[in-house]
Amino acid sequence: MKTVICYFSGTGNTRKVAEGFASIFTERGDEVLTVSVDGLTLCKKLPDNLIKQISDCDLFGLGYPIYAFNAPPIVLQFAKRLPRLTKNKRTFIFNSSGEPLKLNNISSLKLCGILKRRRFDVTNEYHYCMPYNIMFRHSDEMACKMWETARRLIPLDAKNMLNGEKHLLKRVRCGALIAWVMRCQQWGGQLNGRMYSVSKDCIRCGKCVNDCPSHNIRITKKGKFKFGGKCLMCMRCAHLCPRNAIRIGLFNGWKVNGPYSFIAPKTEEEKQHYNRLLTKAYEQYFAEAEQRINNEAQ
């Protein structure tokens, strides 16, 4: 079986999930192509070889991080550049967010509409809780627990999908309206992106310029940083800056800097926001995941 998995990942969480699915399919002997959509939306059309791979594959997957209960614009733009097929192609969607709220289930509404018009038949959809890269920083213990849970769920989801079982996330009432209203984050992010700046700690390494998926950052001949109006608020520049030198406009108080190790600490850490925010939602997410994992093991 041939599988193509495309994904967008701001700071690496969704990439880990994509690689998790790819490893499962590869282990069973399938031919798997994994593609990041970074930069692809800047072209008028997708590369011919990628279009052929997608057209010829047996299973297509598309993954993204959830931004304000929606798929990022870069993912929607990529979907609009997908080929219009002559027959339905089985498709699965996977996404990640920092909280296990049911509102996250509406994030794919617009994306599914775009895919349907191109005859990509979304039969399976999965959501995984992964640590925040904005708002607040999860403890290393919590980040490890999130990834370990996702890592154990991915093989079960892949197995059920390959067995022909359908799985779609349950929508919430008035979900389409809520998703539409929350898309204000997209133009709001573009406005806020113009307010980004760098501090005196910047060492001019150029990592933010090279890594920006929308090519929104440049350095002038005088060495000044310029932030344009195409910001996705993906947080890649601020999160991965080696000197924590990027200020993210109006949301600088929510900045999270530095990649997660996803390794459990040797000593128990203070749970910080976990005790005060969405406690029951996190506990329910982990409990339901553990119950399912245990049931599948029997």
Contacts in CASP RR format, 6 or more apart in sequence:
PFRMAT RR
TARGET T0000
AUTHOR 0000-0000-0000
METHOD contacts of the structure
MODEL  1
MKTVICYFSGTGNTRKVAEGFASIFTERGDEVLTVSVDGLTLCKKLPDNL
IKQISDCDLFGLGYPIYAFNAPPIVLQFAKRLPRLTKNKRTFIFNSSGEP
LKLNNISSLKLCGILKRRRFDVTNEYHYCMPYNIMFRHSDEMACKMWETA
RRLIPLDAKNMLNGEKHLLKRVRCGALIAWVMRCQQWGGQLNGRMYSVSK
DCIRCGKCVNDCPSHNIRITKKGKFKFGGKCLMCMRCAHLCPRNAIRIGL
FNGWKVNGPYSFIAPKTEEEKQHYNRLLTKAYEQYFAEAEQRINNEAQ
1 25 0 8 1.000
1 30 0 8 1.000
1 31 0 8 1.000
1 58 0 8 1.000
1 59 0 8 1.000
2 30 0 8 1.000
2 31 0 8 1.000
2 32 0 8 1.000
2 33 0 8 1.000
2 53 0 8 1.000
2 56 0 8 1.000
2 57 0 8 1.000
2 58 0 8 1.000
2 59 0 8 1.000
3 22 0 8 1.000
3 25 0 8 1.000
3 30 0 8 1.000
3 31 0 8 1.000
3 32 0 8 1.000
3 33 0 8 1.000
3 57 0 8 1.000
3 58 0 8 1.000
3 59 0 8 1.000
3 60 0 8 1.000
3 61 0 8 1.000
4 32 0 8 1.000
4 33 0 8 1.000
4 35 0 8 1.000
4 53 0 8 1.000
4 54 0 8 1.000
4 57 0 8 1.000
4 59 0 8 1.000
4 60 0 8 1.000
4 61 0 8 1.000
5 18 0 8 1.000
5 21 0 8 1.000
5 22 0 8 1.000
5 32 0 8 1.000
5 33 0 8 1.000
5 34 0 8 1.000
5 35 0 8 1.000
5 60 0 8 1.000
5 61 0 8 1.000
5 62 0 8 1.000
5 63 0 8 1.000
6 34 0 8 1.000
6 35 0 8 1.000
6 36 0 8 1.000
6 37 0 8 1.000
6 54 0 8 1.000
6 60 0 8 1.000
6 61 0 8 1.000
6 62 0 8 1.000
6 63 0 8 1.000
6 78 0 8 1.000
7 14 0 8 1.000
7 15 0 8 1.000
7 17 0 8 1.000
7 18 0 8 1.000
7 34 0 8 1.000
7 35 0 8 1.000
7 36 0 8 1.000
7 37 0 8 1.000
7 62 0 8 1.000
7 63 0 8 1.000
7 64 0 8 1.000
8 14 0 8 1.000
8 36 0 8 1.000
8 37 0 8 1.000
8 38 0 8 1.000
8 63 0 8 1.000
8 64 0 8 1.000
8 65 0 8 1.000
8 72 0 8 1.000
8 74 0 8 1.000
8 75 0 8 1.000
8 78 0 8 1.000
8 213 0 8 1.000
9 15 0 8 1.000
9 16 0 8 1.000
9 18 0 8 1.000
9 36 0 8 1.000
9 64 0 8 1.000
9 65 0 8 1.000
10 65 0 8 1.000
10 133 0 8 1.000
10 213 0 8 1.000
10 232 0 8 1.000
10 234 0 8 1.000
10 235 0 8 1.000
10 236 0 8 1.000
11 133 0 8 1.000
11 234 0 8 1.000
11 235 0 8 1.000
11 236 0 8 1.000
11 239 0 8 1.000
11 240 0 8 1.000
11 259 0 8 1.000
12 259 0 8 1.000
13 65 0 8 1.000
13 96 0 8 1.000
13 130 0 8 1.000
13 131 0 8 1.000
13 133 0 8 1.000
14 63 0 8 1.000
14 64 0 8 1.000
14 65 0 8 1.000
14 94 0 8 1.000
14 95 0 8 1.000
14 96 0 8 1.000
14 130 0 8 1.000
15 36 0 8 1.000
16 130 0 8 1.000
16 147 0 8 1.000
16 150 0 8 1.000
16 262 0 8 1.000
17 63 0 8 1.000
17 94 0 8 1.000
17 96 0 8 1.000
17 128 0 8 1.000
17 130 0 8 1.000
17 150 0 8 1.000
17 154 0 8 1.000
18 34 0 8 1.000
18 63 0 8 1.000
18 94 0 8 1.000
19 34 0 8 1.000
20 151 0 8 1.000
20 154 0 8 1.000
21 61 0 8 1.000
21 94 0 8 1.000
21 154 0 8 1.000
21 158 0 8 1.000
22 32 0 8 1.000
22 34 0 8 1.000
24 154 0 8 1.000
24 155 0 8 1.000
24 158 0 8 1.000
24 159 0 8 1.000
25 32 0 8 1.000
25 158 0 8 1.000
26 32 0 8 1.000
28 162 0 8 1.000
33 53 0 8 1.000
33 57 0 8 1.000
35 50 0 8 1.000
37 74 0 8 1.000
37 75 0 8 1.000
37 78 0 8 1.000
38 74 0 8 1.000
38 213 0 8 1.000
39 213 0 8 1.000
39 215 0 8 1.000
40 46 0 8 1.000
40 47 0 8 1.000
40 50 0 8 1.000
40 78 0 8 1.000
40 81 0 8 1.000
41 74 0 8 1.000
41 77 0 8 1.000
41 78 0 8 1.000
41 81 0 8 1.000
42 214 0 8 1.000
42 215 0 8 1.000
43 81 0 8 1.000
45 51 0 8 1.000
45 81 0 8 1.000
46 78 0 8 1.000
46 81 0 8 1.000
46 82 0 8 1.000
46 83 0 8 1.000
51 83 0 8 1.000
54 60 0 8 1.000
54 82 0 8 1.000
54 83 0 8 1.000
55 83 0 8 1.000
55 85 0 8 1.000
57 89 0 8 1.000
58 90 0 8 1.000
59 89 0 8 1.000
59 90 0 8 1.000
59 91 0 8 1.000
59 92 0 8 1.000
60 89 0 8 1.000
60 90 0 8 1.000
60 91 0 8 1.000
60 92 0 8 1.000
60 120 0 8 1.000
61 91 0 8 1.000
61 92 0 8 1.000
61 93 0 8 1.000
61 94 0 8 1.000
62 75 0 8 1.000
62 79 0 8 1.000
62 91 0 8 1.000
62 92 0 8 1.000
62 93 0 8 1.000
62 94 0 8 1.000
62 111 0 8 1.000
62 115 0 8 1.000
63 75 0 8 1.000
63 93 0 8 1.000
63 94 0 8 1.000
63 95 0 8 1.000
64 71 0 8 1.000
64 72 0 8 1.000
64 75 0 8 1.000
64 95 0 8 1.000
64 107 0 8 1.000
64 111 0 8 1.000
65 72 0 8 1.000
65 95 0 8 1.000
65 96 0 8 1.000
65 97 0 8 1.000
65 130 0 8 1.000
65 234 0 8 1.000
66 95 0 8 1.000
66 96 0 8 1.000
66 97 0 8 1.000
66 104 0 8 1.000
66 107 0 8 1.000
66 127 0 8 1.000
67 185 0 8 1.000
67 186 0 8 1.000
67 232 0 8 1.000
67 233 0 8 1.000
67 234 0 8 1.000
68 182 0 8 1.000
68 183 0 8 1.000
68 184 0 8 1.000
68 185 0 8 1.000
68 186 0 8 1.000
69 103 0 8 1.000
69 104 0 8 1.000
69 106 0 8 1.000
69 107 0 8 1.000
69 178 0 8 1.000
69 179 0 8 1.000
69 182 0 8 1.000
70 106 0 8 1.000
70 107 0 8 1.000
70 110 0 8 1.000
70 179 0 8 1.000
70 182 0 8 1.000
70 183 0 8 1.000
70 185 0 8 1.000
70 186 0 8 1.000
71 95 0 8 1.000
71 107 0 8 1.000
71 108 0 8 1.000
71 110 0 8 1.000
71 111 0 8 1.000
72 232 0 8 1.000
72 234 0 8 1.000
73 186 0 8 1.000
73 232 0 8 1.000
74 213 0 8 1.000
74 214 0 8 1.000
74 232 0 8 1.000
75 111 0 8 1.000
76 110 0 8 1.000
76 111 0 8 1.000
76 114 0 8 1.000
79 111 0 8 1.000
79 114 0 8 1.000
79 115 0 8 1.000
79 118 0 8 1.000
80 114 0 8 1.000
82 115 0 8 1.000
82 118 0 8 1.000
82 120 0 8 1.000
83 118 0 8 1.000
84 117 0 8 1.000
84 118 0 8 1.000
84 119 0 8 1.000
85 118 0 8 1.000
85 119 0 8 1.000
85 120 0 8 1.000
86 119 0 8 1.000
87 119 0 8 1.000
88 119 0 8 1.000
88 120 0 8 1.000
88 121 0 8 1.000
89 119 0 8 1.000
89 120 0 8 1.000
89 121 0 8 1.000
90 121 0 8 1.000
90 123 0 8 1.000
91 115 0 8 1.000
91 120 0 8 1.000
91 121 0 8 1.000
91 122 0 8 1.000
91 123 0 8 1.000
91 124 0 8 1.000
92 122 0 8 1.000
92 123 0 8 1.000
92 124 0 8 1.000
92 125 0 8 1.000
92 126 0 8 1.000
92 161 0 8 1.000
93 108 0 8 1.000
93 111 0 8 1.000
93 112 0 8 1.000
93 122 0 8 1.000
93 124 0 8 1.000
93 125 0 8 1.000
93 126 0 8 1.000
94 125 0 8 1.000
94 126 0 8 1.000
94 127 0 8 1.000
94 128 0 8 1.000
94 157 0 8 1.000
95 104 0 8 1.000
95 107 0 8 1.000
95 108 0 8 1.000
95 125 0 8 1.000
95 126 0 8 1.000
95 127 0 8 1.000
95 128 0 8 1.000
96 127 0 8 1.000
96 128 0 8 1.000
96 129 0 8 1.000
96 130 0 8 1.000
96 150 0 8 1.000
97 104 0 8 1.000
97 107 0 8 1.000
97 127 0 8 1.000
97 129 0 8 1.000
97 130 0 8 1.000
98 129 0 8 1.000
98 130 0 8 1.000
98 131 0 8 1.000
98 132 0 8 1.000
98 138 0 8 1.000
98 146 0 8 1.000
99 129 0 8 1.000
99 278 0 8 1.000
99 281 0 8 1.000
99 282 0 8 1.000
100 127 0 8 1.000
100 129 0 8 1.000
100 278 0 8 1.000
100 281 0 8 1.000
100 282 0 8 1.000
100 284 0 8 1.000
100 285 0 8 1.000
101 278 0 8 1.000
101 281 0 8 1.000
102 170 0 8 1.000
102 172 0 8 1.000
103 172 0 8 1.000
103 175 0 8 1.000
103 178 0 8 1.000
104 127 0 8 1.000
104 169 0 8 1.000
105 127 0 8 1.000
105 169 0 8 1.000
105 170 0 8 1.000
105 171 0 8 1.000
105 172 0 8 1.000
106 171 0 8 1.000
106 172 0 8 1.000
106 175 0 8 1.000
106 176 0 8 1.000
106 178 0 8 1.000
106 179 0 8 1.000
107 179 0 8 1.000
108 122 0 8 1.000
108 125 0 8 1.000
108 169 0 8 1.000
109 171 0 8 1.000
109 175 0 8 1.000
109 176 0 8 1.000
109 179 0 8 1.000
110 179 0 8 1.000
112 122 0 8 1.000
115 122 0 8 1.000
116 122 0 8 1.000
122 168 0 8 1.000
123 161 0 8 1.000
123 164 0 8 1.000
123 166 0 8 1.000
123 167 0 8 1.000
123 168 0 8 1.000
124 157 0 8 1.000
124 160 0 8 1.000
124 161 0 8 1.000
124 165 0 8 1.000
124 166 0 8 1.000
124 167 0 8 1.000
124 168 0 8 1.000
125 167 0 8 1.000
125 168 0 8 1.000
125 169 0 8 1.000
126 153 0 8 1.000
126 157 0 8 1.000
126 167 0 8 1.000
126 169 0 8 1.000
127 169 0 8 1.000
128 146 0 8 1.000
128 149 0 8 1.000
128 150 0 8 1.000
128 153 0 8 1.000
128 154 0 8 1.000
129 146 0 8 1.000
129 149 0 8 1.000
129 150 0 8 1.000
129 282 0 8 1.000
129 285 0 8 1.000
130 143 0 8 1.000
130 146 0 8 1.000
130 147 0 8 1.000
130 150 0 8 1.000
131 137 0 8 1.000
131 138 0 8 1.000
131 142 0 8 1.000
131 143 0 8 1.000
131 146 0 8 1.000
131 147 0 8 1.000
131 260 0 8 1.000
132 138 0 8 1.000
132 256 0 8 1.000
133 235 0 8 1.000
133 239 0 8 1.000
133 256 0 8 1.000
134 233 0 8 1.000
134 235 0 8 1.000
134 248 0 8 1.000
134 251 0 8 1.000
134 254 0 8 1.000
134 255 0 8 1.000
134 256 0 8 1.000
135 254 0 8 1.000
135 256 0 8 1.000
136 254 0 8 1.000
136 256 0 8 1.000
136 272 0 8 1.000
136 273 0 8 1.000
136 277 0 8 1.000
137 256 0 8 1.000
137 272 0 8 1.000
138 146 0 8 1.000
138 260 0 8 1.000
138 272 0 8 1.000
138 273 0 8 1.000
138 274 0 8 1.000
139 265 0 8 1.000
139 269 0 8 1.000
139 270 0 8 1.000
139 271 0 8 1.000
139 272 0 8 1.000
139 274 0 8 1.000
140 260 0 8 1.000
140 261 0 8 1.000
140 262 0 8 1.000
140 263 0 8 1.000
140 264 0 8 1.000
140 265 0 8 1.000
140 269 0 8 1.000
141 264 0 8 1.000
141 265 0 8 1.000
141 268 0 8 1.000
141 269 0 8 1.000
141 271 0 8 1.000
142 271 0 8 1.000
142 274 0 8 1.000
143 260 0 8 1.000
143 261 0 8 1.000
143 262 0 8 1.000
144 261 0 8 1.000
144 262 0 8 1.000
144 263 0 8 1.000
144 264 0 8 1.000
144 265 0 8 1.000
145 264 0 8 1.000
145 286 0 8 1.000
147 262 0 8 1.000
149 285 0 8 1.000
149 286 0 8 1.000
149 289 0 8 1.000
149 290 0 8 1.000
152 289 0 8 1.000
152 293 0 8 1.000
153 289 0 8 1.000
153 292 0 8 1.000
153 293 0 8 1.000
156 292 0 8 1.000
156 293 0 8 1.000
156 296 0 8 1.000
157 167 0 8 1.000
160 167 0 8 1.000
161 167 0 8 1.000
172 178 0 8 1.000
185 233 0 8 1.000
189 231 0 8 1.000
189 232 0 8 1.000
189 233 0 8 1.000
190 229 0 8 1.000
190 230 0 8 1.000
190 231 0 8 1.000
191 229 0 8 1.000
192 231 0 8 1.000
192 233 0 8 1.000
192 248 0 8 1.000
192 249 0 8 1.000
192 250 0 8 1.000
192 251 0 8 1.000
193 216 0 8 1.000
193 227 0 8 1.000
193 228 0 8 1.000
193 229 0 8 1.000
193 231 0 8 1.000
193 233 0 8 1.000
193 248 0 8 1.000
193 249 0 8 1.000
194 227 0 8 1.000
194 228 0 8 1.000
194 229 0 8 1.000
194 231 0 8 1.000
195 227 0 8 1.000
195 249 0 8 1.000
195 250 0 8 1.000
196 217 0 8 1.000
196 227 0 8 1.000
196 231 0 8 1.000
196 237 0 8 1.000
196 238 0 8 1.000
196 246 0 8 1.000
196 247 0 8 1.000
196 248 0 8 1.000
196 249 0 8 1.000
197 225 0 8 1.000
197 227 0 8 1.000
197 246 0 8 1.000
197 247 0 8 1.000
197 249 0 8 1.000
198 225 0 8 1.000
198 245 0 8 1.000
198 246 0 8 1.000
198 247 0 8 1.000
199 245 0 8 1.000
199 246 0 8 1.000
199 247 0 8 1.000
200 245 0 8 1.000
201 243 0 8 1.000
201 244 0 8 1.000
201 245 0 8 1.000
202 225 0 8 1.000
202 243 0 8 1.000
202 245 0 8 1.000
202 246 0 8 1.000
203 242 0 8 1.000
203 243 0 8 1.000
203 245 0 8 1.000
204 219 0 8 1.000
204 223 0 8 1.000
205 242 0 8 1.000
206 219 0 8 1.000
207 237 0 8 1.000
207 240 0 8 1.000
207 241 0 8 1.000
207 242 0 8 1.000
208 217 0 8 1.000
208 225 0 8 1.000
208 236 0 8 1.000
208 237 0 8 1.000
208 240 0 8 1.000
208 241 0 8 1.000
208 246 0 8 1.000
209 217 0 8 1.000
209 218 0 8 1.000
209 219 0 8 1.000
211 236 0 8 1.000
211 237 0 8 1.000
211 240 0 8 1.000
212 236 0 8 1.000
212 237 0 8 1.000
213 232 0 8 1.000
213 234 0 8 1.000
213 236 0 8 1.000
214 230 0 8 1.000
214 231 0 8 1.000
214 232 0 8 1.000
215 230 0 8 1.000
216 227 0 8 1.000
216 228 0 8 1.000
216 229 0 8 1.000
216 230 0 8 1.000
216 231 0 8 1.000
216 232 0 8 1.000
217 225 0 8 1.000
217 226 0 8 1.000
217 227 0 8 1.000
217 228 0 8 1.000
217 237 0 8 1.000
218 225 0 8 1.000
218 226 0 8 1.000
219 225 0 8 1.000
219 226 0 8 1.000
220 226 0 8 1.000
233 251 0 8 1.000
235 248 0 8 1.000
235 255 0 8 1.000
235 256 0 8 1.000
237 246 0 8 1.000
238 244 0 8 1.000
238 246 0 8 1.000
238 247 0 8 1.000
238 248 0 8 1.000
238 255 0 8 1.000
238 256 0 8 1.000
238 257 0 8 1.000
239 256 0 8 1.000
239 257 0 8 1.000
239 258 0 8 1.000
239 259 0 8 1.000
240 258 0 8 1.000
240 259 0 8 1.000
241 257 0 8 1.000
241 258 0 8 1.000
244 257 0 8 1.000
244 258 0 8 1.000
246 255 0 8 1.000
247 255 0 8 1.000
248 254 0 8 1.000
248 255 0 8 1.000
274 282 0 8 1.000
END
